[in-house]
Amino acid sequence: MSKALLIFLDGVGIGEKDESKNPFFSKGFRTFEDLFGGAPFLEEPVLRKGNKIIFPIDASLGIKGLPQSGTGQAAIFTGENAPALAGKHFGPFPHSTSIKIIKEKNIFTDLIKKGLRSFFANAYPQLFFDYVNSGKKRINVTALMALESGVGLRTIEDLQSGNALSNEITNYRWAEKLKEPVEIIEPAVAAERLINLSLKNDLTLFEFYLTDHLGHWRLKEEFEKIWSILDEFLLNLLSKLPQEITLLICSDHGNVEDLSVKSHTLNPALGIAAGANAEKLFNNIGSLTDIKNAILNLF
Ligand SMILES: [Zn+2]
């Protein structure tokens, strides 16, 4: 039985081949260089190496303005044109018109209806559970669909036992900023854990949003650290991906690929497909709204 692993990277587009703007060229990124012979850019957005394919994903969805996280992520995880429903790109939290479709049509719920097992691998700290339990409504798309579908959120206990990953991959922010008793791990260990979790479930989702923070010029002092952790993590995942897992890495809009601006960009979102069904994903995904069905069709 084949498995699907979806890694959602917030705010990563395919941009210009310009070292003064694009950190994939100025800082380098071994995942692209070692596995594909270089990073993708607007004139050469599709790169292939064996059963690994980098490709662009339309994030504008026919709506003017800069794509945003709330509507973009709702489009990814529901397959509906959330910016069209909202009448605009909206974020970072879900628009009121997106909340209904996230509750009713999210990918986790659809898989559960088919009798398949979904898993959301990110661990959330107690602070977040306290926030949700206080009745506050501003919850990001992935957490909202995990809560609504019954898939649920992983906790510190899951993180400590290797049954979840931290948002920053290596747990350094949990250990150093939240002062929680968790061990800091290597990106390669996190990649191995995510592969093991993926083998136990039909669809496993991991979300990494620090790329969007970097694109907004936040966490500047941690840029190099976050960049190299992500790179090593993805390089390990793609290099060690077992036969039975099909991997899709996708983003919701451009941002970090153009550091000359603090805002999101109009560039296409990054897509990477790998594994036995990579070609199928590449052929079926042109825009954010194609992602949900392309994954459902793997099963
Ligand atoms: Zn976003």
Boltz pocket constraint, residues with backbone or C-beta under 6 A from the ligand:
constraints:
  - pocket:
      binder: B
      contacts: [[A, 10], [A, 11], [A, 68], [A, 69], [A, 70], [A, 72], [A, 212], [A, 252], [A, 253]]
      max_distance: 6.0
